[in-house]
Amino acid sequence: MATDGPTQGETGSPRPGSPRPESPRPGEVTIRTRLLPGDLGYVAYLHGRIYEHEWNYGLGFESYVLKGLGEFGLQFDPRRDGVWVCEDGGRIVGFLAGVSRRAQPGGNSGHGGNSGHG
């Protein structure tokens, strides 16, 4: 059976630490709140495929997405940040990330007296 890309559990078993059953059925939509190895790469893959197909964006856009996802992955703190990974039958079909970052002192992130506070 051909797929558009890697699926989770291709070997017949779930990813380590995954609470999902071994063989999610297509149409069984779940939302996972744990970031797993391979998630960020697959999200970059999806962006590259979709935006190339729909908007003729090329490798420059995919590289831009990879840079942002890489920075997110390096700074990810599960105590402060959140992820919501939407899966259909074990295959990622949506992804949302919420990050909590403090501004660097002297940074240009706020207005007036709020600079450096969020």
Secondary structure, DSSP 8 states (H G I E B T S, - for coil): ---SS--TTTTSS--TT--S-SS--TT-EEEE-S--TTHHHHHHHHHHHHHHHHH---HHHHHHHHHHHHHHHHH--TTT-EEEEEEETTEEEEEEEE------TT-S-SSGGGTT--
